[in-house]
């Protein structure tokens, strides 16, 4: 929900540029909001328009918006490269940013590097935990991870270099470092011949923001809400809740109004999510050796309940131990004037994500090996159906329980089919269970449930 709001605030800037390109008087709307609001009257109008247009799109299954994603794939990169090419040509080169002498030395340098790395990884800490919301729909097991492994570092490195070169050239052209491409595009409005270019460039970034919110932010939040409140929330309702909470309750424009506050928030974000990602990774790859009882994942009283209260104490220890020493640093980063902590605590917080991720892996793996929960370990993966029962990602009837025939994936986002699995109890008997959850409706049950 946080990123849903942040992307919305960025998208509002694109709306402002588009409206000002058509009606220049839009830029002259007087401000009636106080300075501490973090946004102007014009900005609030743009944000409300962005949110209003985006809301119905969030409620449409993503596969029915493939045309939007195809446009996004080409529009945003072309606009970014074109903006870089234009400003580099205007500046007569890439600028002097790469030639600026170092301003830090000694131990401050590695800690600054670690701090910057944590700020970047913190922004992706959410996807590190909820990537199964999307990888679950891959047509082949493991195909996505082998594609992401080589290409993600290359793509993000290229994006980083592109942004640095563009910013460096902006210093020459405008006399200040403009890291936001929309800030560069807004300067085109000063030239009557540049208004059309500003409109289409802003439109491409608008599409990129909406597309990201639909896939990476709205659906993920809705999935989480359906798990927390399955009786009351489905994906449709979850998207509405996410749009309201992420769009208004967290006040995203307030977060973006201060770079210091934003980076502090992102650092705090990764403090909690890094151990979760480490526990998830070590549990699957190191402890369970990629062997999971899939039907038991949906059984609240199955092998993964661990104890009466449904808590894996090993995971709790692996989460709390790395989080605890980072809390003083988190408090200091948010309010440095009112909190005093040691230099060591500050240095530890500078690489919070790396510390939390690695520490949780070591702790969880060690505890699980020393005090194994044998009930949760299986010698091989239990699918609940035979692989031959799947043809073209459509579950056939027969085998372990009846199937709805719903396509497994975003191809039919109206139904998340977890039907047809077998529950094993301690008596040695198998009980057929079937849950056909209509993601945009209710829940239909079958079998012996």
N, C-alpha and C positions, 0 to 999 in steps of 0.2 A: 504494500500500500504506500510505503514511503516513496518508492521510485515512481509509482503511478502519479503522485502529486508533483514530484520534482520534474518529471518529463512534461507534465501539464504546464508548470510554470515556465519551462523553456519554450514549450509550444506557444504560449501566450505571447512571447516576444515575436515569434514568427507571424502571428495574427496581427500584431501591431504594425509590423512592417508592410504586410499585404494591404491592410486598410489604408495606411498612410500613402502607399504607392498609388492607390486609386483615388483617395480623397486626402490630399495633403493637410487639410484643415483638421484631420483627426489628431495630428500631432499637437494641435493647439488647444486641446481640451483642458480646461483649468483643473488643478488638483484641489480636492476638498478633503483629503485624508491627512492625518497628522504624520509627521516624519517617522515616528516610531512604528507606523503600520507596516513598513517594509515594502510598500507598493503605492503607486499613485492611482488616481481615479481612472486615468486612461488605461493603466496596466490592469486594473481590476475589471474594466469592461472587456478587455482583450482576453483575460483569463476566463471570465464567465462565458464568453462566446466559444472559446476553445473547448471548455468543459461541456457546454451544451451540445455542440456538434459531435463531440467524441462519445457522449453517453450512449446514443442509440447504436453506434458502431461497436461498442463494448459488449452489447447484448446479442450480437450476431455471431453465430459459430464461425471461427476463423476460416474454415475451408470455403465459406461462401464469400470471403473477401480476398480470394487469391489474387485478383486483379490489383488490389491495393498493395499487396506485398511485392508483386512483380514490379510495380512502379517504384516502390521504395528501394528495391534492390539496385535499380539503375539510377534513380534520380539523385539520391543522397551522395553516393560516391562521385558521380559526374559533377555535381555542384561543388563538392569539396575540392576536387582536383582543379576545376575551372577557377574557383576563387583563389587557390594558391597560385595558379598560373598567371592570373591577372595581377595580383598584388606583387608577385616577384618581378614581373615585367615592369610594373609601375615603379618599383623600388630600384630597378636596375641590378637586382641580385637578391640573395637570400638574407641580406642584412648583416648586422654585426653581433647578433645574439651569440653565435658560436665563438666569437672572438673576445667576449667579455671575460676578464680575468677572474679567477676564483676568489671568493670572499670568505671561505671557511677553510680551516686546516686542522691537522691533528685529529683527535678523537671525535671532534664535532662533525667531521666529514662522513665517516661511516654511519654515525647515528642519524645524520640528516638523510643519507641514502636509504637507510632502513625505514625512517619515518615516511619518506615519500613512497616507498614500496608499499607500506601498510595502508597509506591513504588510497592508493590505486587498487590494491587487492580488496580493501574494505568495500569499495563500490561494487565489487563482483562477489562479495561474500554471500549474498542472497542466492544467486544462481548456483553457487557451489553447493548449497544445501537443497535447493528445490529443482535442480536439473532433471530429476526423475519425472517431474510433471510433463516433460517434453520427450525425454529419451525413452519413456515407456511406450511411445507410439512409433518407435523406429521399426522398420520392416524386418531388420535382421539384428540379432543380438550382437552387441559389441561393434556394430558398423559405425555408429556415430562417434564413439570415443576414439577410434583410430583415425577418423577424419579430423576431429578436433585437435588431436595431439600435435600434428605438424602445422596445421593451418592457423589455429588461434594465435600462437605467438607471432607468426609472420604478419597476420592481418593487423593485430594491435600494435605491433612495432611500426608497421607502415603508417597506420593512423596517427601514432604519436609523432613520427618524423614529419608527416604532412602538417600536423598542427603546429609543431615547433617552427618549421620553415615559414609557414604563413604568419605566425605571430612575430617572428624575427623581421620579416619584411614590413609588417604593419608599423613597427617602430620607426622605420625610415619614412613611410608614407604619411603617417598620422602623428608621429611624435610620441606615441605611447604603445605599450604592448597590449594588443587586443587578442585575448585567448578565445573569446566566443566568436564564431564565424558570423553570427547574427549582428554583432556590433560592427563588423566590417561591412556587411550588407546594408546596414542602416545608413552608412555614409553615402551610399549610392543615391539615396533619396534627395540629396542636395543638388544633384545634377538631373535636370529634366530628362535627359537621354538615358539616365540610369534607373528610372523608376520601373520600367518594364522588367529589367534584369533583376532588380531588387524583389519585385513581386514573385517572379518564377523561382528565384533562389530561395526565398522565404517559404514558398509553397512546398518545395522539395523537403525542406527541414520540417515543415508542419506534418507532411505525410510520414516522415521518418519517426517523429515523436508519437503520432497516433498509432502507427504500426507496432512500435515497441510496447506501448501501453496495452494494446490488445493481446499480444502474444506473451510477452515476458512478465507483465505486471498484473493485469486484470485476471487472466485465467489462473495464474499461480495463487493469487490471493483467494479467489473463489474456491479453488480446490482445497485449500487449507481450512476455509470456513465450513465447507461441507463435511470435513472430517471432524471438526470440533463440535459442530451442531447439525448432525445429519438429519435429525428429526424436523428441523425448522428451516434449514438453508440448503438450497441446491445451487448449481452453478449460476443460473440466471439471477437468483436473489443475491448470491455472493458477489457477482459483478456489480450489482447496484450498491451494495454495502461498501465494496472497495472503492467505487467511484466517489461516494459521499465522504467516507473517512479519509481516503488518500487525497481527495481533491480539496476538502475544506477543513476537516477536523485537525489535521497535522499542520495546517497553515504553511504550505511549501514555500510560498514567496518570502516568508519571514526567514526560513532557513537559508535561502539563496541570497538574501539581502546582505549577508556577511560571510565572506570567505572563511574567516576564522571559525565562526560558529559551524559552518557547513563541514569543514575538515574535522573539527572536534566531534561532531555528530557521527561522521563516517568512521572515525577512529573508535568511538564507542560501539558502533554497529559491529565491527569486526571482533571486538573483545568477546562478544557472546556467540557470534556465529562461527568463528574459527574453531573452537573446540567441538562444536556440533559437527562441522564438516570433517574434522579429524576422526571423531568417533564413528561417523557413518562409513568413512573410507576404510578404517582399520577393521571394523566389524565385518564388512563384506569381503575385503581382500585378504586380511591376515588371520582373523579369528575363525570365520566360517568358511574360508577358502572358496568363496563364491557359490557355496551350496546353501540354498534357501528353501524352506518349506513355504511356497507361495500361498497356498490356501490358508495356512496358519496365520499369515499376516493380516487376514481379514477376520480372524476368530479372536474375539476379546478374551476368551478363556483358553486359548490354545497354548502351544509350547513357548510362545514369545511373551507370555504374561510375566514370566520369571518368578513372581511371588504373589501373595494375596492382594497387594495394593497395585500390582502391575508396574513395578519399577525395577529396572536393572541397576543395582547399586554400583556396579563397576562403571557404568556410564555416568552416574551421578558424581562419583569421585573424580573421574576423568574430566568432567565439565567444571566442577567447582574449584579444583586445585589450580588450574591455569587462570581461571577468571579472577580469583580472590586477589592475587598480588597485583593485578592490573587495575583494580578499582581505584586506588589512590591516584594513579596516573590519569585515569579517565576524569576524575573529579578535578584534578589540577588543570587539565586541558580545557575544561569548560569554564572554570572560574579560577584562574591563576592568582588573582589578587586575594581571594578569600581562603586559599588552601595552601598549606606548606607541606611538601614532601621532600624526601632525600633525592640527591642527584641520581643515585642508583635506580630509584623507582621511576624517575623520569626517563632514564635511558632504557629501562625495561619496557616501558610503555611505547617507546619509539618504534619497536618492532613487535607490537602486540599480536598482529595476525599470525606472524611466523611462530612466535612463542606459543600461542594458544593452539595452533594446528599441530605442531610437532609434539608438544608436551602431552596433548590429549591422546595422540596416537601411541606414544610410548606407555603412558599410564594404562590406557584401556587394553592394549594388547597384553601387557604384562599381567594385569589383574585377571584377564580372561584366561590366560595360560596357567597362572598359579591357582586360581579358583574357578575352574571351568563350570559352566552351567550345561551339563551334559544333555539335558532335555532339549535345549535349543540348537544342538548340533546334529546335523544330518549328514550321512555319508555322500549323498548325491542330491541334486536339486529335485524337489517335488513340485511338478507343474500343476497337478490336478487334472491334467488331460494329456493325451498322447500327442506328440508333435505332428503325427500324421493326420490328426483331426483338424488341422488348420490348413486351409487352402486359400491362397491370396488374401491372407490376413482376415478371413471371415471364418468364424467358428461354426462348424457343422453340428448338427444334432447327433446325439449318440455319445457313447463313451461315458465319462464320469459326469452325468447330469445333462440336462437338456440345455441347448443354447438358444439365444434369441436370434442369432444370425446377424447381429449388429456388427458393422465393420469396426475393427479394433484400431481406433485412431481418430484424429481430428476429422477424418472423412465423414464421420457421423458423430459430431460433438454433442448431439442430442442424447446420446446414450453412451455411458461408460460401462462397458459390459464386464463384470467380474463374476459372471455366472459359471456354473459347472465346475465346482471344486469339491474335494472330498475332505471331510473333517475326520481326524483320527482321535479317538479318546483312549483312555488308559485301559479300557476293557478289551481292546483289540478289535472293536467293531468300527466300521466305516459308515459314516452317515452322509448322505448326499445333501449338499446345500446349494442353493441357487439364489443369487441376488441380482436382479436386473435393475440397475439404478438408472432411472431417467434423469440425466443431469439437468435438464431444464424443466423437470416436472417432479414427480414423486418417486416412490420406491415400490417396486413390485416384487413380491417374494414367491418362491416356489420350493419344491422339494420338501424336506422334513422340517424346514424352519417354521 
